[in-house]
Amino acid sequence: MMWIMPTFTREEIEHLGDLARIALTDEEVTRMQGQLNVIADAIAKVQEVASDDIPPTANPVPLEAYMRPDVAVTPLTQEQALADAPATEDGMFVAPRIMGEE
């Protein structure tokens, strides 16, 4: 079964803008109409070659989660964690202030 996606009209683009609460200029509507129609055409082409004997896939290569074994280890001491820090104070890292005083 071949299904052709309809092309987007200016009115549909303007309606989508209204639904999204986005004010679109005439130029933006024209640009978006072209972009959405290119996307719709690409989807239609994929649907032309898709057949019932080809299973849908999200990824052509099976993905597996590779996880390391969960092995308990001794954590770093505070001194070890701070050993290579450029600046420390009272057992904590010292970093430059990135926000103004509030």
Residue pairs with C-beta under 8 A, 6 or more apart in sequence:
2 47
2 48
3 44
3 47
4 44
4 47
5 40
5 41
5 43
5 44
5 47
6 40
7 37
7 40
8 33
8 36
8 37
8 40
9 33
10 29
10 30
10 33
13 24
13 29
13 32
13 33
13 36
14 24
14 29
17 23
17 24
17 29
24 32
50 56
78 91
82 88
82 91
82 92
82 93
85 93
85 94
86 94
87 93
87 94
87 95
88 94
